[in-house]
Amino acid sequence: LVIADVAVIGAGPAGAAAAIQLARRGWQILLVDQASFPRPKVCGEALGPAAAQLLDDLGVWPDARAAGAWPLPGLVIHGPDGSRTICRYPDRQPGWSMSRLDLDALLVAHAQAAGADLRARCRVTSLVREDGLWALTCPRPLYARAVIVAAGRHQHLLPMALRPRRSRRIVLVAPVTGIADLDAELALVLPRRGPPALIAPQGPQQASVALIFDGVRPPTGIDGFLAALRDLPGLGERFGAADLLAPVRGMAIRAGRTAQPAFAGGLAAGDAYGCIDPITGHGITLALQSGIAAADILDIALRVGRLDQPFLQLYAATMAPLFEPPLHFASLAVHLTRHPWLAGGLLRRLGQRPDQCDALAAIQGGLRPADLVWPLLQQVALPGLAA
Ligand SMILES: Cc1cc2nc3c(=O)[nH]c(=O)nc-3n(C[C@H](O)[C@H](O)[C@H](O)COP(=O)(O)OP(=O)(O)OC[C@H]3O[C@@H](n4cnc5c(N)ncnc54)[C@H](O)[C@@H]3O)c2cc1C
Protein backbone atom coordinates (compact mmCIF):
# COMPACT_ATOMS: atom_id res chain seq x y z
CA LEU A 1 0.00 0.00 0.00
CA VAL A 2 1.52 3.31 -1.12
CA ILE A 3 0.50 6.32 0.96
CA ALA A 4 1.44 9.69 -0.57
CA ASP A 5 2.00 12.72 1.62
CA VAL A 6 -0.38 14.83 -0.48
CA ALA A 7 -2.85 13.96 -3.24
CA VAL A 8 -3.50 16.94 -5.50
CA ILE A 9 -6.77 16.49 -7.41
CA GLY A 10 -6.71 18.49 -10.64
CA ALA A 11 -3.55 19.37 -12.56
CA GLY A 12 -4.57 22.80 -13.89
CA PRO A 13 -2.50 25.85 -12.85
CA ALA A 14 -3.59 25.63 -9.18
CA GLY A 15 -2.92 21.92 -8.72
CA ALA A 16 0.27 21.85 -10.79
CA ALA A 17 1.71 24.89 -8.93
CA ALA A 18 0.97 23.20 -5.58
CA ALA A 19 2.50 19.92 -6.79
CA ILE A 20 5.67 21.66 -8.02
CA GLN A 21 6.18 23.44 -4.69
CA LEU A 22 5.49 20.41 -2.48
CA ALA A 23 7.47 17.92 -4.59
CA ARG A 24 10.49 20.26 -4.59
CA ARG A 25 10.35 20.26 -0.78
CA GLY A 26 10.66 16.50 -0.79
CA TRP A 27 7.04 15.48 -0.15
CA GLN A 28 5.63 12.49 -1.99
CA ILE A 29 2.93 13.89 -4.27
CA LEU A 30 0.18 12.23 -6.29
CA LEU A 31 -1.04 14.61 -9.00
CA VAL A 32 -4.34 13.27 -10.29
CA ASP A 33 -6.31 14.51 -13.30
CA GLN A 34 -9.21 13.11 -15.27
CA ALA A 35 -7.60 14.40 -18.49
CA SER A 36 -4.29 13.57 -20.09
CA PHE A 37 -2.02 16.47 -21.04
CA PRO A 38 -1.95 18.46 -23.24
CA ARG A 39 -5.68 19.11 -22.88
CA PRO A 40 -7.80 22.10 -23.94
CA LYS A 41 -9.38 24.46 -21.38
CA VAL A 42 -12.05 27.08 -22.03
CA CYS A 43 -10.11 30.25 -21.28
CA GLY A 44 -9.38 33.72 -22.67
CA GLU A 45 -5.66 32.78 -22.30
CA ALA A 46 -4.53 36.22 -21.10
CA LEU A 47 -1.84 36.27 -18.42
CA GLY A 48 -1.33 39.48 -16.48
CA PRO A 49 2.26 40.49 -15.62
CA ALA A 50 1.64 39.10 -12.12
CA ALA A 51 0.89 35.63 -13.52
CA ALA A 52 4.15 35.71 -15.50
CA GLN A 53 5.99 36.68 -12.29
CA LEU A 54 4.45 33.73 -10.44
CA LEU A 55 5.40 31.37 -13.28
CA ASP A 56 8.92 32.76 -13.05
CA ASP A 57 8.98 32.13 -9.29
CA LEU A 58 7.97 28.52 -10.06
CA GLY A 59 10.84 28.24 -12.58
CA VAL A 60 8.42 27.66 -15.46
CA TRP A 61 8.66 31.01 -17.21
CA PRO A 62 11.72 30.42 -19.48
CA ASP A 63 9.99 27.34 -20.92
CA ALA A 64 6.72 29.27 -21.32
CA ARG A 65 8.54 31.95 -23.33
CA ALA A 66 10.20 29.27 -25.44
CA ALA A 67 6.80 27.63 -26.00
CA GLY A 68 5.44 30.81 -27.59
CA ALA A 69 4.02 33.08 -24.86
CA TRP A 70 3.14 36.28 -26.74
CA PRO A 71 3.79 39.68 -25.11
CA LEU A 72 0.97 42.16 -24.54
CA PRO A 73 2.19 45.72 -23.86
CA GLY A 74 -1.05 46.78 -22.20
CA LEU A 75 -4.78 46.93 -22.35
CA VAL A 76 -6.87 48.56 -25.09
CA ILE A 77 -10.50 49.27 -24.26
CA HIS A 78 -12.85 49.78 -27.20
CA GLY A 79 -15.65 51.96 -25.82
CA PRO A 80 -19.36 51.97 -26.69
CA ASP A 81 -18.89 55.19 -28.72
CA GLY A 82 -16.14 53.66 -30.86
CA SER A 83 -13.35 55.21 -28.75
CA ARG A 84 -10.06 53.37 -28.23
CA THR A 85 -8.29 53.87 -24.88
CA ILE A 86 -4.83 52.35 -24.47
CA CYS A 87 -3.48 51.72 -20.95
CA ARG A 88 0.08 50.41 -20.64
CA TYR A 89 1.70 47.90 -18.31
CA PRO A 90 5.07 49.03 -16.90
CA ASP A 91 7.86 48.69 -19.51
CA ARG A 92 9.62 45.69 -18.12
CA GLN A 93 6.49 43.87 -17.02
CA PRO A 94 4.23 43.18 -20.02
CA GLY A 95 1.26 40.88 -19.91
CA TRP A 96 1.24 37.70 -22.00
CA SER A 97 -1.03 35.43 -23.92
CA MET A 98 -0.47 31.72 -24.13
CA SER A 99 -2.50 28.71 -25.19
CA ARG A 100 -3.74 26.75 -22.17
CA LEU A 101 -2.99 23.57 -24.10
CA ASP A 102 0.70 24.50 -23.86
CA LEU A 103 0.76 26.31 -20.50
CA ASP A 104 -1.00 23.59 -18.52
CA ALA A 105 1.07 20.80 -20.12
CA LEU A 106 4.23 22.72 -19.24
CA LEU A 107 3.20 23.14 -15.61
CA VAL A 108 2.42 19.43 -15.36
CA ALA A 109 5.79 18.54 -16.91
CA HIS A 110 7.53 20.72 -14.28
CA ALA A 111 5.55 19.03 -11.51
CA GLN A 112 6.67 15.62 -12.80
CA ALA A 113 10.27 16.81 -13.13
CA ALA A 114 10.07 17.93 -9.48
CA GLY A 115 9.08 14.37 -8.55
CA ALA A 116 5.26 14.43 -8.49
CA ASP A 117 3.64 11.16 -9.56
CA LEU A 118 1.13 12.12 -12.30
CA ARG A 119 -1.96 9.95 -12.60
CA ALA A 120 -3.62 11.15 -15.82
CA ARG A 121 -7.00 9.91 -17.14
CA CYS A 122 -7.94 9.31 -13.54
CA ARG A 123 -11.29 10.85 -12.57
CA VAL A 124 -11.73 11.01 -8.81
CA THR A 125 -15.30 9.98 -8.03
CA SER A 126 -15.11 9.88 -4.27
CA LEU A 127 -12.91 11.28 -1.55
CA VAL A 128 -13.24 9.85 1.94
CA ARG A 129 -11.17 10.47 5.09
CA GLU A 130 -10.88 7.74 7.66
CA ASP A 131 -8.44 7.50 10.57
CA GLY A 132 -6.45 10.47 9.30
CA LEU A 133 -6.02 9.07 5.78
CA TRP A 134 -7.67 10.11 2.53
CA ALA A 135 -8.91 7.44 0.13
CA LEU A 136 -9.50 8.61 -3.44
CA THR A 137 -11.42 6.45 -5.88
CA CYS A 138 -10.15 6.85 -9.42
CA PRO A 139 -11.26 4.10 -10.11
CA ARG A 140 -8.81 2.08 -8.01
CA PRO A 141 -8.18 3.50 -4.52
CA LEU A 142 -5.26 5.85 -3.89
CA TYR A 143 -4.22 6.99 -0.41
CA ALA A 144 -2.73 10.19 0.99
CA ARG A 145 -2.28 11.95 4.33
CA ALA A 146 -3.47 15.31 2.99
CA VAL A 147 -5.37 16.50 -0.04
CA ILE A 148 -5.54 19.63 -2.20
CA VAL A 149 -8.75 19.83 -4.21
CA ALA A 150 -7.87 21.82 -7.34
CA ALA A 151 -10.44 20.30 -9.67
CA GLY A 152 -11.58 23.64 -11.08
CA ARG A 153 -15.29 24.29 -11.15
CA HIS A 154 -15.98 20.60 -10.44
CA GLN A 155 -16.48 21.03 -6.72
CA HIS A 156 -18.47 17.97 -5.73
CA LEU A 157 -15.38 16.67 -3.93
CA LEU A 158 -15.37 19.52 -1.42
CA PRO A 159 -17.13 19.25 1.94
CA MET A 160 -18.90 22.56 1.27
CA ALA A 161 -19.04 23.25 -2.43
CA LEU A 162 -19.94 26.54 -4.05
CA ARG A 163 -23.65 26.22 -4.77
CA PRO A 164 -23.96 26.04 -8.55
CA ARG A 165 -26.02 29.11 -9.35
CA ARG A 166 -27.65 29.39 -12.74
CA SER A 167 -25.69 31.97 -14.65
CA ARG A 168 -27.13 34.31 -17.24
CA ARG A 169 -23.62 34.85 -18.67
CA ILE A 170 -22.33 32.39 -21.25
CA VAL A 171 -18.83 32.70 -22.76
CA LEU A 172 -17.80 31.33 -26.14
CA VAL A 173 -14.07 31.08 -26.80
CA ALA A 174 -12.02 30.14 -29.86
CA PRO A 175 -8.55 30.70 -31.29
CA VAL A 176 -9.00 32.95 -34.33
CA THR A 177 -6.58 33.58 -37.20
CA GLY A 178 -6.58 36.00 -40.14
CA ILE A 179 -7.51 39.07 -38.04
CA ALA A 180 -6.64 42.35 -39.77
CA ASP A 181 -5.23 45.35 -37.81
CA LEU A 182 -5.02 43.34 -34.61
CA ASP A 183 -4.17 45.55 -31.61
CA ALA A 184 -0.90 44.66 -29.87
CA GLU A 185 -2.61 44.98 -26.48
CA LEU A 186 -5.13 42.75 -24.73
CA ALA A 187 -8.41 44.16 -26.04
CA LEU A 188 -11.58 44.58 -24.03
CA VAL A 189 -14.48 45.46 -26.33
CA LEU A 190 -17.49 47.11 -24.67
CA PRO A 191 -20.03 47.65 -27.46
CA ARG A 192 -23.24 49.62 -27.01
CA ARG A 193 -25.10 46.58 -28.34
CA GLY A 194 -24.04 42.95 -28.67
CA PRO A 195 -21.61 40.81 -26.70
CA PRO A 196 -18.57 42.28 -24.94
CA ALA A 197 -15.36 40.62 -26.15
CA LEU A 198 -11.90 39.84 -24.80
CA ILE A 199 -9.22 39.52 -27.49
CA ALA A 200 -5.79 38.23 -26.44
CA PRO A 201 -3.32 38.41 -29.37
CA GLN A 202 -1.15 35.31 -29.80
CA GLY A 203 0.62 36.22 -33.04
CA PRO A 204 0.58 38.92 -35.76
CA GLN A 205 -2.97 38.04 -36.94
CA GLN A 206 -3.97 35.50 -34.37
CA ALA A 207 -5.77 35.78 -31.03
CA SER A 208 -7.78 33.93 -28.47
CA VAL A 209 -11.22 35.55 -28.66
CA ALA A 210 -13.91 35.31 -25.98
CA LEU A 211 -17.45 36.60 -26.55
CA ILE A 212 -19.69 37.08 -23.52
CA PHE A 213 -23.45 36.64 -23.93
CA ASP A 214 -25.24 38.19 -21.00
CA GLY A 215 -28.82 37.01 -20.71
CA VAL A 216 -29.08 36.41 -24.46
CA ARG A 217 -28.86 33.15 -26.36
CA PRO A 218 -25.36 32.64 -27.80
CA PRO A 219 -25.00 31.77 -31.49
CA THR A 220 -24.25 28.19 -32.46
CA GLY A 221 -21.56 26.72 -34.68
CA ILE A 222 -18.47 28.18 -36.30
CA ASP A 223 -20.51 30.36 -38.65
CA GLY A 224 -22.53 31.80 -35.76
CA PHE A 225 -19.35 32.66 -33.84
CA LEU A 226 -17.68 34.26 -36.87
CA ALA A 227 -20.87 36.19 -37.67
CA ALA A 228 -20.91 37.55 -34.09
CA LEU A 229 -17.29 38.70 -34.53
CA ARG A 230 -18.12 40.41 -37.82
CA ASP A 231 -21.01 42.17 -36.06
CA LEU A 232 -18.75 43.73 -33.39
CA PRO A 233 -19.41 47.47 -33.84
CA GLY A 234 -16.37 49.26 -35.25
CA LEU A 235 -14.24 46.08 -35.22
CA GLY A 236 -16.24 43.78 -37.47
CA GLU A 237 -14.19 44.50 -40.60
CA ARG A 238 -11.07 43.17 -38.89
CA PHE A 239 -12.70 39.73 -38.84
CA GLY A 240 -13.74 39.77 -42.53
CA ALA A 241 -11.15 37.11 -43.49
CA ALA A 242 -10.90 35.48 -40.06
CA ASP A 243 -11.10 31.75 -39.48
CA LEU A 244 -10.97 29.44 -36.48
CA LEU A 245 -7.95 27.31 -35.54
CA ALA A 246 -9.96 25.03 -33.23
CA PRO A 247 -13.62 24.47 -32.34
CA VAL A 248 -15.61 27.06 -30.39
CA ARG A 249 -15.95 26.10 -26.73
CA GLY A 250 -18.38 27.60 -24.28
CA MET A 251 -19.44 27.59 -20.67
CA ALA A 252 -21.64 29.41 -18.19
CA ILE A 253 -19.77 31.84 -15.97
CA ARG A 254 -19.79 31.40 -12.22
CA ALA A 255 -18.53 33.71 -9.54
CA GLY A 256 -18.12 33.17 -5.82
CA ARG A 257 -16.14 30.95 -3.51
CA THR A 258 -16.51 27.85 -1.38
CA ALA A 259 -17.60 28.49 2.19
CA GLN A 260 -14.97 26.09 3.54
CA PRO A 261 -11.63 26.27 1.71
CA ALA A 262 -9.81 24.59 4.62
CA PHE A 263 -11.04 21.36 6.19
CA ALA A 264 -9.48 18.63 8.30
CA GLY A 265 -6.65 17.21 6.18
CA GLY A 266 -7.21 19.37 3.13
CA LEU A 267 -7.48 22.62 1.22
CA ALA A 268 -9.25 23.88 -1.91
CA ALA A 269 -7.24 25.86 -4.48
CA GLY A 270 -7.84 27.68 -7.76
CA ASP A 271 -11.39 27.75 -9.13
CA ALA A 272 -12.28 25.08 -6.56
CA TYR A 273 -11.50 27.75 -3.95
CA GLY A 274 -13.39 30.39 -5.90
CA CYS A 275 -14.27 31.55 -9.41
CA ILE A 276 -13.96 35.07 -10.73
CA ASP A 277 -15.73 36.40 -13.79
CA PRO A 278 -13.16 36.12 -16.64
CA ILE A 279 -13.74 39.72 -17.78
CA THR A 280 -10.68 41.01 -15.86
CA GLY A 281 -8.41 38.02 -16.58
CA HIS A 282 -7.42 37.33 -12.95
CA GLY A 283 -8.26 33.59 -12.77
CA ILE A 284 -4.87 32.09 -13.61
CA THR A 285 -3.04 34.49 -11.28
CA LEU A 286 -5.33 33.47 -8.42
CA ALA A 287 -5.04 29.79 -9.31
CA LEU A 288 -1.23 30.01 -9.14
CA GLN A 289 -1.30 32.14 -5.95
CA SER A 290 -3.69 29.78 -4.19
CA GLY A 291 -1.79 26.68 -5.32
CA ILE A 292 1.45 28.13 -3.97
CA ALA A 293 -0.19 29.30 -0.72
CA ALA A 294 -1.83 25.87 -0.22
CA ALA A 295 1.56 24.19 -0.73
CA ASP A 296 3.30 26.55 1.72
CA ILE A 297 0.73 25.92 4.44
CA LEU A 298 0.53 22.16 3.92
CA ASP A 299 4.32 22.01 4.00
CA ILE A 300 4.31 23.53 7.50
CA ALA A 301 1.27 21.49 8.58
CA LEU A 302 2.95 18.22 7.56
CA ARG A 303 6.18 19.18 9.31
CA VAL A 304 4.50 20.02 12.61
CA GLY A 305 1.87 17.28 12.34
CA ARG A 306 -1.07 19.71 12.35
CA LEU A 307 -3.50 18.68 9.61
CA ASP A 308 -6.46 19.72 11.75
CA GLN A 309 -8.98 22.24 10.46
CA PRO A 310 -8.17 25.06 12.95
CA PHE A 311 -4.49 25.02 11.88
CA LEU A 312 -5.29 24.84 8.16
CA GLN A 313 -7.67 27.77 8.63
CA LEU A 314 -4.51 29.88 8.22
CA TYR A 315 -4.93 29.21 4.50
CA ALA A 316 -8.44 30.70 4.46
CA ALA A 317 -7.08 33.78 6.22
CA THR A 318 -4.26 34.06 3.64
CA MET A 319 -6.52 33.67 0.63
CA ALA A 320 -9.47 35.92 1.53
CA PRO A 321 -7.57 39.23 1.05
CA LEU A 322 -6.10 37.91 -2.24
CA PHE A 323 -9.45 36.78 -3.63
CA GLU A 324 -12.07 39.30 -2.53
CA PRO A 325 -10.65 42.47 -4.22
CA PRO A 326 -10.32 40.85 -7.71
CA LEU A 327 -13.82 39.38 -7.25
CA HIS A 328 -15.21 42.88 -6.64
CA PHE A 329 -13.11 44.36 -9.45
CA ALA A 330 -14.58 41.79 -11.86
CA SER A 331 -18.12 42.54 -10.59
CA LEU A 332 -17.50 46.21 -11.27
CA ALA A 333 -16.27 45.42 -14.80
CA VAL A 334 -19.37 43.29 -15.41
CA HIS A 335 -21.53 46.20 -14.21
CA LEU A 336 -19.82 48.48 -16.73
CA THR A 337 -20.48 46.03 -19.58
CA ARG A 338 -24.17 46.20 -18.64
CA HIS A 339 -24.21 50.02 -18.56
CA PRO A 340 -22.40 51.19 -21.72
CA TRP A 341 -23.22 54.88 -21.08
CA LEU A 342 -21.39 54.67 -17.73
CA ALA A 343 -18.44 52.81 -19.29
CA GLY A 344 -18.33 55.37 -22.12
CA GLY A 345 -18.20 58.30 -19.68
CA LEU A 346 -15.40 56.75 -17.62
CA LEU A 347 -13.41 55.86 -20.74
CA ARG A 348 -13.65 59.41 -22.09
CA ARG A 349 -12.10 60.71 -18.88
CA LEU A 350 -9.57 57.88 -18.67
CA GLY A 351 -8.44 58.69 -22.22
CA GLN A 352 -7.44 62.16 -21.02
CA ARG A 353 -5.40 60.83 -18.06
CA PRO A 354 -2.70 58.39 -19.26
CA ASP A 355 -1.31 58.04 -15.71
CA GLN A 356 -4.67 56.85 -14.37
CA CYS A 357 -5.16 54.66 -17.41
CA ASP A 358 -1.79 52.96 -16.77
CA ALA A 359 -2.69 52.58 -13.09
CA LEU A 360 -5.81 50.70 -14.22
CA ALA A 361 -3.68 48.41 -16.42
CA ALA A 362 -1.40 47.71 -13.44
CA ILE A 363 -4.45 46.70 -11.38
CA GLN A 364 -5.89 44.55 -14.18
CA GLY A 365 -2.49 42.88 -14.62
CA GLY A 366 -2.28 42.06 -10.92
CA LEU A 367 0.70 44.36 -10.30
CA ARG A 368 -1.30 46.55 -7.93
CA PRO A 369 -3.97 45.41 -5.48
CA ALA A 370 -7.43 45.23 -7.05
CA ASP A 371 -9.05 47.17 -4.19
CA LEU A 372 -7.26 50.30 -5.52
CA VAL A 373 -9.72 50.28 -8.42
CA TRP A 374 -12.41 52.07 -6.36
CA PRO A 375 -10.34 55.12 -5.37
CA LEU A 376 -8.91 55.18 -8.89
CA LEU A 377 -12.31 55.25 -10.57
CA GLN A 378 -13.47 57.83 -8.05
CA GLN A 379 -10.56 60.06 -9.11
CA VAL A 380 -11.40 59.43 -12.76
CA ALA A 381 -15.13 60.07 -12.39
CA LEU A 382 -15.03 62.90 -9.85
CA PRO A 383 -11.57 64.52 -10.07
CA GLY A 384 -12.69 67.63 -8.20
CA LEU A 385 -14.13 65.66 -5.31
CA ALA A 386 -11.12 63.35 -5.03
CA ALA A 387 -8.73 66.34 -4.93
C1 LIG B 1 -14.44 31.58 -20.58
C2 LIG B 1 -13.33 31.80 -19.60
C3 LIG B 1 -12.29 32.65 -19.92
C4 LIG B 1 -11.24 32.84 -19.01
N1 LIG B 1 -10.23 33.67 -19.36
C5 LIG B 1 -9.21 33.86 -18.50
C6 LIG B 1 -8.11 34.68 -18.88
O1 LIG B 1 -8.03 35.21 -19.98
N2 LIG B 1 -7.11 34.84 -17.97
C7 LIG B 1 -7.15 34.27 -16.74
O2 LIG B 1 -6.22 34.47 -15.95
N3 LIG B 1 -8.17 33.46 -16.37
C8 LIG B 1 -9.20 33.24 -17.22
N4 LIG B 1 -10.22 32.40 -16.87
C9 LIG B 1 -10.19 31.74 -15.57
C10 LIG B 1 -9.21 30.55 -15.60
O3 LIG B 1 -9.46 29.73 -16.72
C11 LIG B 1 -9.37 29.73 -14.32
O4 LIG B 1 -9.40 30.60 -13.21
C12 LIG B 1 -8.21 28.74 -14.15
O5 LIG B 1 -8.21 27.80 -15.19
C13 LIG B 1 -8.35 28.01 -12.82
O6 LIG B 1 -7.33 27.05 -12.72
P1 LIG B 1 -7.56 25.75 -11.82
O7 LIG B 1 -6.27 25.03 -11.79
O8 LIG B 1 -8.22 26.10 -10.55
O9 LIG B 1 -8.67 24.89 -12.60
P2 LIG B 1 -8.65 24.25 -14.06
O10 LIG B 1 -7.72 24.97 -14.94
O11 LIG B 1 -10.09 24.16 -14.43
O12 LIG B 1 -8.08 22.78 -13.82
C14 LIG B 1 -8.82 21.83 -13.11
C15 LIG B 1 -8.34 20.43 -13.48
O13 LIG B 1 -9.04 19.50 -12.67
C16 LIG B 1 -9.35 18.35 -13.45
N5 LIG B 1 -10.49 17.68 -12.80
C17 LIG B 1 -11.74 18.16 -12.63
N6 LIG B 1 -12.49 17.27 -11.95
C18 LIG B 1 -11.69 16.19 -11.69
C19 LIG B 1 -11.89 14.94 -11.02
N7 LIG B 1 -13.06 14.62 -10.45
N8 LIG B 1 -10.86 14.08 -10.96
C20 LIG B 1 -9.66 14.39 -11.51
N9 LIG B 1 -9.41 15.57 -12.16
C21 LIG B 1 -10.42 16.45 -12.22
C22 LIG B 1 -9.67 18.90 -14.82
O14 LIG B 1 -9.48 17.93 -15.84
C23 LIG B 1 -8.65 20.06 -14.93
O15 LIG B 1 -7.45 19.66 -15.58
C24 LIG B 1 -11.27 32.18 -17.76
C25 LIG B 1 -12.33 31.33 -17.43
C26 LIG B 1 -13.34 31.13 -18.33
C27 LIG B 1 -14.47 30.20 -17.97
PDBQT file of the ligand as one rigid body, heavy atoms in Angstrom, charges set to zero:
ROOT
HETATM    1  C1  LIG A 401     -14.438  31.579 -20.579  1.00  0.00    +0.000 C 
HETATM    2  C2  LIG A 401     -13.333  31.797 -19.601  1.00  0.00    +0.000 A 
HETATM    3  C3  LIG A 401     -12.286  32.651 -19.922  1.00  0.00    +0.000 A 
HETATM    4  C4  LIG A 401     -11.242  32.844 -19.015  1.00  0.00    +0.000 A 
HETATM    5  N1  LIG A 401     -10.231  33.672 -19.359  1.00  0.00    +0.000 NA
HETATM    6  C5  LIG A 401      -9.212  33.864 -18.504  1.00  0.00    +0.000 A 
HETATM    7  C6  LIG A 401      -8.109  34.676 -18.879  1.00  0.00    +0.000 A 
HETATM    8  O1  LIG A 401      -8.031  35.207 -19.983  1.00  0.00    +0.000 OA
HETATM    9  N2  LIG A 401      -7.110  34.844 -17.974  1.00  0.00    +0.000 N 
HETATM   10  C7  LIG A 401      -7.150  34.266 -16.742  1.00  0.00    +0.000 A 
HETATM   11  O2  LIG A 401      -6.223  34.472 -15.947  1.00  0.00    +0.000 OA
HETATM   12  N3  LIG A 401      -8.175  33.463 -16.373  1.00  0.00    +0.000 NA
HETATM   13  C8  LIG A 401      -9.201  33.242 -17.225  1.00  0.00    +0.000 A 
HETATM   14  N4  LIG A 401     -10.218  32.402 -16.872  1.00  0.00    +0.000 N 
HETATM   15  C9  LIG A 401     -10.190  31.744 -15.574  1.00  0.00    +0.000 C 
HETATM   16  C10 LIG A 401      -9.206  30.553 -15.597  1.00  0.00    +0.000 C 
HETATM   17  O3  LIG A 401      -9.460  29.732 -16.719  1.00  0.00    +0.000 OA
HETATM   18  C11 LIG A 401      -9.367  29.734 -14.317  1.00  0.00    +0.000 C 
HETATM   19  O4  LIG A 401      -9.400  30.602 -13.213  1.00  0.00    +0.000 OA
HETATM   20  C12 LIG A 401      -8.210  28.738 -14.148  1.00  0.00    +0.000 C 
HETATM   21  O5  LIG A 401      -8.207  27.800 -15.186  1.00  0.00    +0.000 OA
HETATM   22  C13 LIG A 401      -8.348  28.008 -12.817  1.00  0.00    +0.000 C 
HETATM   23  O6  LIG A 401      -7.334  27.051 -12.722  1.00  0.00    +0.000 OA
HETATM   24  P1  LIG A 401      -7.560  25.747 -11.823  1.00  0.00    +0.000 P 
HETATM   25  O7  LIG A 401      -6.268  25.032 -11.789  1.00  0.00    +0.000 OA
HETATM   26  O8  LIG A 401      -8.221  26.102 -10.554  1.00  0.00    +0.000 OA
HETATM   27  O9  LIG A 401      -8.667  24.889 -12.604  1.00  0.00    +0.000 OA
HETATM   28  P2  LIG A 401      -8.649  24.254 -14.055  1.00  0.00    +0.000 P 
HETATM   29  O10 LIG A 401      -7.724  24.970 -14.939  1.00  0.00    +0.000 OA
HETATM   30  O11 LIG A 401     -10.086  24.160 -14.432  1.00  0.00    +0.000 OA
HETATM   31  O12 LIG A 401      -8.077  22.780 -13.823  1.00  0.00    +0.000 OA
HETATM   32  C14 LIG A 401      -8.821  21.827 -13.106  1.00  0.00    +0.000 C 
HETATM   33  C15 LIG A 401      -8.343  20.432 -13.483  1.00  0.00    +0.000 C 
HETATM   34  O13 LIG A 401      -9.042  19.495 -12.669  1.00  0.00    +0.000 OA
HETATM   35  C16 LIG A 401      -9.351  18.349 -13.451  1.00  0.00    +0.000 C 
HETATM   36  N5  LIG A 401     -10.492  17.677 -12.797  1.00  0.00    +0.000 N 
HETATM   37  C17 LIG A 401     -11.739  18.162 -12.628  1.00  0.00    +0.000 A 
HETATM   38  N6  LIG A 401     -12.489  17.272 -11.955  1.00  0.00    +0.000 NA
HETATM   39  C18 LIG A 401     -11.694  16.193 -11.690  1.00  0.00    +0.000 A 
HETATM   40  C19 LIG A 401     -11.894  14.943 -11.020  1.00  0.00    +0.000 A 
HETATM   41  N7  LIG A 401     -13.058  14.616 -10.454  1.00  0.00    +0.000 N 
HETATM   42  N8  LIG A 401     -10.861  14.078 -10.959  1.00  0.00    +0.000 NA
HETATM   43  C20 LIG A 401      -9.659  14.393 -11.511  1.00  0.00    +0.000 A 
HETATM   44  N9  LIG A 401      -9.413  15.565 -12.156  1.00  0.00    +0.000 NA
HETATM   45  C21 LIG A 401     -10.420  16.453 -12.223  1.00  0.00    +0.000 A 
HETATM   46  C22 LIG A 401      -9.666  18.905 -14.824  1.00  0.00    +0.000 C 
HETATM   47  O14 LIG A 401      -9.480  17.935 -15.839  1.00  0.00    +0.000 OA
HETATM   48  C23 LIG A 401      -8.649  20.055 -14.931  1.00  0.00    +0.000 C 
HETATM   49  O15 LIG A 401      -7.455  19.664 -15.582  1.00  0.00    +0.000 OA
HETATM   50  C24 LIG A 401     -11.274  32.184 -17.760  1.00  0.00    +0.000 A 
HETATM   51  C25 LIG A 401     -12.326  31.326 -17.432  1.00  0.00    +0.000 A 
HETATM   52  C26 LIG A 401     -13.338  31.129 -18.334  1.00  0.00    +0.000 A 
HETATM   53  C27 LIG A 401     -14.472  30.195 -17.972  1.00  0.00    +0.000 C 
ENDROOT
TORSDOF 0
